[in-house]
Amino acid sequence: MKKVLGRYGNDRGHWVGDGFPVRSLFSYNGTGNRMSPFLLLDYAGPHNFEPTDSRRGVGRHPHRGFETVTIVYDGEVEHRDSTGNGGIIGPGDVQWMTAGGGILHEEFHSPTFGKTGGPFRMVQLWVNLPAKDKMTAPGYQGILNAEIPTVTLSDNAGTARIIAGELDGAKGPARTFTPINVWDVRLNRDAETTLAIPDGHTGIVVVLNGHVTVNGDQPAGSAEALLLDVDGAGVTLKADADSTILMLSGEPIAEPIVGYGPFVMNTEDEIRQAINDFNSGRFGQIAA
């Protein structure tokens, strides 16, 4: 089994725009390369929004050097970017955006959800790109719930939706630059299961709601993340309540991380270039 190296969480939230009440459960600003290839995880919600005719969200902003993965649990999110891509995702759907060499995008509640209001909950994960791919062409994958395979865990412990990577022969639809697994796991109360996390992968158990015990003695509750060592294979989860877990694993990227706001590169010179390129309009425009 993989050893638990640390527990992370955040009781203090902040707003991103006026549509996303966020808690950052971990960030490279505090953990450096320990979570590699994962940089940051923001947990938005749970929050109940009143109906409105205005647009709630965050307007045009840039990114370079990594990917953003948005997973919706409740509500709807609309995406548009400077490559002309975009779409609306609802519960169970995923937006996987490759910022690469530079992109502008905006994220709002969908018009329909804005008018109806209701419960809202989503996760946004930042996935690093290796140096050779940081300036790749930007791209977008809109992945619908129906496209994501579901695995029934042993002993009817629950289910796992395979967004990226592979589990028990089921392969996720997301295209990735380095080997990673992103699994949306639902465990039944009092159930126990062992997940096959590869040796050599960083592992992160993110408990979104509920409570689990990891490897027999490490507790984690709602809005907490446990970091697992790269050495060893597998992790055992026992659910002390019905639980929703985002299981992450990935091959570490052994390169320097230098970040500034929406840019994550390898050197300070590259950050300065990203700022200059954005200010010079080289990230394109979002169509009206």
GUNU-595060 format. One line per 8 residues: their letters; for each residue x, y, z of C-alpha. Coordinates in steps of 0.5 Angstrom, whole numbers. Example, Ala and Ser with C-alpha at 12.3 -4.5 7.8 and 13.67 -1.06 7.14 Angstrom:
BEGIN
as> 25 -9 16; 27 -2 14 $
# end
This chain:
BEGIN
mkkvlgry> 0 0 0; 2 7 -1; 4 11 5; 0 17 7; 5 23 7; 0 29 9; -7 31 10; -9 38 7 $
gndrghwv> -16 42 7; -18 49 8; -24 52 12; -23 59 9; -26 60 3; -26 66 -3; -30 68 -9; -28 67 -16 $
gdgfpvrs> -32 72 -19; -39 72 -17; -41 65 -19; -35 61 -15; -35 60 -8; -28 56 -7; -24 53 -2; -17 51 -5 $
lfsyngtg> -15 44 -2; -8 44 -4; -4 49 -8; 3 48 -11; 5 55 -8; 5 51 -1; 6 44 -3; 11 45 -9 $
nrmspfll> 13 39 -13; 10 34 -7; 3 34 -11; 6 33 -18; 4 33 -23; -2 36 -20; -2 43 -18; -8 46 -15 $
ldyagphn> -15 44 -13; -21 48 -12; -27 46 -9; -33 50 -11; -39 50 -6; -44 47 -4; -48 53 -5; -55 55 -6 $
feptdsrr> -56 60 -11; -62 64 -12; -65 65 -19; -62 71 -23; -62 74 -30; -55 77 -29; -49 73 -31; -45 70 -25 $
gvgrhphr> -38 67 -26; -31 70 -28; -30 74 -34; -24 74 -39; -18 71 -36; -11 68 -39; -7 62 -37; -1 59 -40 $
gfetvtiv> 3 52 -38; -2 47 -35; -9 44 -36; -15 46 -32; -20 40 -31; -27 42 -29; -32 37 -26; -39 39 -24 $
ydgevehr> -43 35 -19; -49 40 -18; -51 46 -23; -49 48 -30; -42 52 -32; -41 55 -39; -34 56 -42; -32 60 -48 $
dstgnggi> -25 61 -50; -20 65 -55; -20 58 -60; -27 59 -61; -29 53 -57; -34 52 -51; -40 49 -48; -44 48 -42 $
igpgdvqw> -43 42 -38; -48 40 -32; -48 34 -27; -43 29 -28; -40 32 -34; -33 35 -35; -29 41 -38; -22 39 -40 $
mtagggil> -18 45 -42; -11 45 -45; -8 52 -44; -1 50 -47; 2 56 -50; -4 61 -48; -11 62 -48; -16 67 -46 $
heefhspt> -23 64 -43; -29 65 -39; -33 61 -34; -40 63 -32; -46 59 -30; -51 57 -36; -56 62 -37; -61 56 -35 $
fgktggpf> -58 55 -29; -58 62 -27; -65 63 -28; -67 57 -24; -62 58 -19; -61 52 -14; -55 48 -11; -48 49 -14 $
rmvqlwvn> -42 44 -13; -36 43 -17; -28 42 -17; -23 45 -21; -16 41 -22; -10 44 -25; -5 39 -28; 2 41 -30 $
lpakdkmt> 5 40 -37; 12 38 -38; 17 43 -40; 17 40 -47; 9 41 -48; 8 48 -44; 8 52 -51; 3 46 -54 $
apgyqgil> -3 49 -58; -9 50 -53; -15 45 -54; -21 44 -50; -25 37 -49; -32 37 -47; -33 30 -44; -41 29 -42 $
naeiptvt> -43 24 -37; -45 19 -42; -38 18 -45; -35 16 -38; -35 9 -36; -37 7 -29; -34 1 -26; -37 -3 -20 $
lsdnagta> -32 -4 -14; -31 -11 -11; -36 -13 -6; -41 -8 -8; -37 -2 -4; -39 3 -9; -37 5 -16; -32 9 -20 $
riiageld> -33 13 -26; -26 13 -30; -25 20 -33; -18 19 -34; -13 13 -34; -15 6 -33; -19 2 -27; -21 -5 -28 $
gakgpart> -20 -5 -36; -24 1 -36; -21 7 -40; -23 14 -39; -24 19 -45; -20 24 -43; -13 25 -47; -7 27 -43 $
ftpinvwd> 0 29 -44; 3 25 -38; 0 18 -35; -5 20 -30; -12 17 -27; -18 22 -25; -23 17 -22; -30 20 -19 $
vrlnrdae> -31 15 -13; -38 14 -9; -37 9 -3; -43 6 1; -43 7 8; -39 2 12; -36 -1 5; -29 -2 4 $
ttlaipdg> -25 -3 -2; -18 -3 -5; -16 1 -11; -10 0 -16; -6 6 -15; 1 5 -19; 7 4 -16; 11 11 -18 $
htgivvvl> 5 15 -18; 4 21 -14; -3 19 -10; -8 24 -8; -15 22 -4; -20 28 -4; -26 27 0; -31 32 -2 $
nghvtvng> -37 29 2; -37 24 7; -32 21 12; -27 15 10; -21 12 13; -15 11 9; -10 4 10; -14 3 16 $
dqpagsae> -11 9 20; -12 15 17; -18 19 17; -21 24 12; -27 28 12; -31 33 8; -26 38 4; -20 34 6 $
allldvdg> -14 31 1; -9 26 3; -3 26 0; 0 19 -2; 7 17 -3; 10 15 -10; 13 8 -7; 8 3 -6 $
agvtlkad> 2 0 -10; -5 1 -8; -10 5 -3; -15 2 2; -21 6 3; -26 5 8; -33 9 8; -35 11 15 $
adstilml> -41 15 12; -43 15 4; -38 19 1; -36 22 -5; -28 22 -7; -24 24 -13; -18 20 -13; -12 22 -17 $
sgepiaep> -6 19 -19; 0 21 -24; 7 20 -26; 11 26 -22; 14 31 -27; 21 32 -24; 22 40 -26; 22 47 -23 $
ivgygpfv> 15 50 -22; 15 57 -23; 8 60 -22; 5 67 -22; -3 68 -22; -5 64 -28; 1 62 -31; 5 56 -29 $
mntedeir> 12 55 -32; 19 53 -31; 23 59 -30; 22 67 -28; 24 69 -35; 18 65 -38; 13 68 -33; 16 75 -36 $
qaindfns> 15 73 -43; 8 70 -41; 6 77 -38; 9 80 -44; 5 76 -49; -2 77 -46; -1 84 -45; 1 84 -53 $
grfgqiaa> -5 81 -55; -2 74 -57; -7 70 -53; -12 72 -58; -19 74 -57; -26 71 -54; -31 72 -60; -37 77 -58 $
# end
